[in-house]
Amino acid sequence: MSMKEVDRAQVLVEALPYIQKYYGKTIVVKYGGNAMISEELRQAVISDIILLHLVGIQVVVVHGGGPEISAMLKKIGKESRFVDGLRYTDQETMDIVQQILCGKVNKDLVATLNRMGGRAIGLCGMDGAMFEAVCLSEKYGLVGEIVKVDPAAVVDCLSKGYTPVVSTVAQGVDADTAYNINADTAAAKLAIALGAEKLMLLTDVRGLLRDPADEETLINSVTASEVPGLVKDGIIKGGMIPKVECCVEAVRCGVKNAVILDGRIPHSILIELLSDSGVGTMLTN
């Protein structure tokens, strides 16, 4: 027997206690960034999700679609505009967001999962009034703040053995409109409503770094109480602040832990969940 085969067996043995730990539990994965654009990374993420499902772990996928929305806006001659890192969403942009997120991106993901051997169902935040929202602020246009989450449609899919794939458009309760929702926020809110074991945010960075210019300065774990100090010291800044805030809210509301994960690493979901090493930054309460 070659060492290669022994190593493979060792990987499976190492995964066993983690499979036992997460068996029957719910994991919410926010899928976005390079992992959606690169075909290699896309295939890796999809195969990770299918494998977790097959070993009895319930995976809920929440996705964005920023690059696809920008591409479609460009195609119709409309410029993408951002305010404080959020896409300014007028009515025309909202129509595109709804078409791309609830339509093309969602159904492409579902089809890929099914093609590769999974059993996926696509949902949007308006199905079953899953996400109800009010206008976050007029300066962002039709960007919403979630005020209520009803996870019944997701729970129903999971109970029937499907992997729910959720796009982040919400039903307005203060106006007759749909709202564009930040995917990290939506994933955190849904993880809380589901009583999920873990929230995983796939990003295009290694995790939380003490020195943003040096990927070797990764902070492996942080408690919610340490976050304000890290913000004050400038270690958590810019676009990382809302991501970390989502994680803090999740763990303070019952999710066991949340991980900011490097989606540029193939199979980062499996490495984080089913191995001793883990990747990214874990936030706990």
VOLOFI-676621 format. One record per residue (C-alpha): residue in one letter; x, y, z. Coordinates in steps of 0.25 Angstrom, whole numbers, padded with zeros to 4 digits, always signed. Layout:
# VOLOFI-676621
aXYZ ...
END
This chain:
# VOLOFI-676621
m+0000+0000+0000 s+0006+0014-0004 m+0007+0025+0006 k-0003+0033-0003 e-0014+0023+0000 v-0010+0023+0015 d-0011+0039+0015 r-0025+0038+0008 a-0030+0028+0019 q-0024+0038+0030 v-0032+0049+0024 l-0045+0041+0025 v-0041+0037+0039 e-0039+0052+0043 a-0052+0056+0037 l-0060+0045+0045 p-0062+0053+0058 y-0066+0065+0051 i-0076+0058+0042 q-0082+0052+0056 k-0082+0066+0062 y-0089+0073+0050 y-0098+0061+0046 g-0113+0066+0046 k-0108+0080+0049 t-0111+0092+0040 i-0100+0100+0033 v-0102+0113+0026 v-0093+0117+0015 k-0092+0130+0009 y-0087+0128-0005 g-0081+0140-0013 g-0068+0146-0018 n-0058+0139-0026 a-0064+0126-0022 m-0076+0129-0031 i-0068+0135-0043 s-0056+0124-0044 e-0061+0111-0051 e-0051+0103-0043 l-0055+0109-0029 r-0070+0108-0033 q-0069+0093-0036 a-0061+0092-0022 v-0072+0099-0014 i-0083+0091-0021 s-0076+0078-0018 d-0073+0082-0004 i-0088+0085-0002 i-0092+0072-0008 l-0082+0064+0000 l-0087+0070+0013 h-0102+0067+0009 l-0098+0053+0007 v-0092+0051+0021 g-0104+0056+0027 i-0101+0071+0029 q-0112+0081+0025 v-0106+0092+0017 v-0114+0104+0013 v-0108+0113+0002 v-0110+0128+0002 h-0104+0135-0010 g-0101+0149-0015 g-0098+0152-0030 g-0092+0166-0030 p-0083+0164-0043 e-0095+0158-0051 i-0104+0170-0047 s-0093+0180-0051 a-0091+0173-0064 m-0105+0173-0067 l-0106+0188-0063 k-0094+0191-0072 k-0101+0183-0084 i-0113+0193-0083 g-0104+0205-0082 k-0107+0208-0067 e-0095+0211-0058 s-0094+0203-0045 r-0093+0213-0033 f-0089+0210-0019 v-0092+0218-0006 d-0084+0213+0007 g-0081+0200+0000 l-0096+0197-0003 r-0101+0197-0017 y-0110+0209-0019 t-0123+0203-0024 d-0133+0211-0032 q-0146+0204-0038 e-0139+0200-0051 t-0127+0194-0043 m-0137+0187-0034 d-0144+0181-0046 i-0130+0176-0051 v-0126+0171-0037 q-0139+0163-0036 q-0137+0157-0050 i-0122+0153-0048 l-0123+0149-0033 c-0136+0141-0033 g-0135+0137-0047 k-0122+0134-0054 v-0112+0133-0043 n-0121+0125-0034 k-0126+0115-0045 d-0112+0114-0050 l-0107+0110-0036 v-0118+0100-0034 a-0116+0094-0048 t-0101+0092-0045 l-0104+0086-0031 n-0114+0076-0038 r-0105+0073-0049 m-0094+0069-0040 g-0102+0059-0032 g-0109+0068-0022 r-0124+0071-0019 a-0126+0086-0019 i-0138+0095-0019 g-0137+0110-0022 l-0144+0120-0013 c-0144+0135-0012 g-0146+0144+0000 m-0160+0147-0004 d-0164+0132-0005 g-0173+0129+0007 a-0170+0143+0012 m-0156+0138+0017 f-0150+0152+0018 e-0159+0164+0021 a-0152+0177+0020 v-0153+0192+0021 c-0145+0203+0014 l-0131+0204+0021 s-0129+0219+0017 e-0134+0227+0005 k-0119+0230+0001 y-0118+0215-0003 g-0131+0215-0011 l-0138+0201-0010 v-0128+0195-0001 g-0135+0188+0011 e-0133+0185+0025 i-0139+0171+0029 v-0149+0173+0040 k-0155+0158+0040 v-0150+0145+0036 d-0159+0133+0034 p-0151+0121+0031 a-0162+0111+0028 a-0160+0109+0013 v-0145+0106+0016 v-0149+0096+0028 d-0159+0089+0018 c-0148+0087+0008 l-0138+0082+0018 s-0148+0072+0023 k-0151+0067+0010 g-0136+0065+0007 y-0133+0077-0002 t-0122+0087-0001 p-0129+0101-0001 v-0122+0112-0010 v-0127+0125-0005 s-0126+0139-0013 t-0126+0151-0005 v-0138+0159-0009 a-0148+0163+0002 q-0163+0166+0002 g-0165+0181+0006 v-0175+0183+0018 d-0174+0198+0018 a-0177+0199+0003 d-0181+0191-0009 t-0167+0188-0014 a-0156+0177-0013 y-0144+0181-0006 n-0129+0178-0009 i-0122+0172+0003 n-0108+0170+0006 a-0105+0155+0005 d-0096+0154+0018 t-0107+0161+0026 a-0118+0152+0020 a-0109+0139+0023 a-0107+0143+0037 k-0122+0146+0039 l-0126+0133+0033 a-0115+0125+0041 i-0121+0131+0054 a-0136+0128+0050 l-0132+0114+0047 g-0124+0112+0060 a-0112+0108+0051 e-0100+0102+0057 k-0090+0110+0048 l-0090+0122+0039 m-0079+0122+0028 l-0077+0135+0020 l-0069+0132+0007 t-0060+0144+0004 d-0048+0148-0005 v-0039+0150+0007 r-0031+0140+0016 g-0040+0145+0028 l-0037+0155+0038 l-0023+0160+0037 r-0015+0168+0048 d-0007+0174+0036 p-0016+0174+0023 a-0003+0174+0015 d+0002+0161+0021 e-0007+0149+0019 e+0002+0142+0030 t-0004+0150+0041 l-0017+0143+0040 i-0025+0144+0053 n-0031+0130+0055 s-0041+0133+0065 v-0048+0145+0072 t-0059+0146+0082 a-0070+0156+0080 s-0066+0164+0092 e-0052+0166+0085 v-0058+0172+0073 p-0060+0187+0078 g-0045+0187+0082 l-0041+0182+0068 v-0049+0192+0061 k-0044+0203+0070 d-0029+0199+0067 g-0032+0199+0052 i-0030+0184+0050 i-0045+0182+0046 k-0048+0193+0036 g-0055+0196+0023 g-0063+0185+0017 m-0059+0175+0028 i-0067+0183+0038 p-0081+0179+0033 k-0076+0165+0031 v-0071+0164+0045 e-0084+0171+0051 c-0092+0160+0044 c-0084+0149+0050 v-0085+0156+0064 e-0100+0157+0063 a-0101+0142+0059 v-0093+0137+0070 r-0100+0146+0080 c-0113+0141+0076 g-0110+0126+0077 v-0102+0122+0065 k-0091+0114+0071 n-0080+0120+0063 a-0078+0128+0050 v-0066+0127+0040 i-0060+0138+0031 l-0055+0128+0020 d-0045+0130+0009 g-0054+0126-0003 r-0041+0126-0012 i-0036+0113-0006 p-0042+0101-0013 h-0051+0092-0003 s-0049+0103+0008 i-0063+0099+0013 l-0058+0084+0015 i-0045+0088+0021 e-0052+0098+0031 l-0063+0088+0035 l-0057+0074+0034 s-0042+0076+0038 d-0033+0079+0050 s-0027+0091+0042 g-0038+0100+0038 v-0036+0112+0030 g-0041+0127+0032 t-0045+0134+0045 m-0055+0128+0054 l-0064+0137+0063 t-0071+0131+0076 n-0078+0137+0087 
END
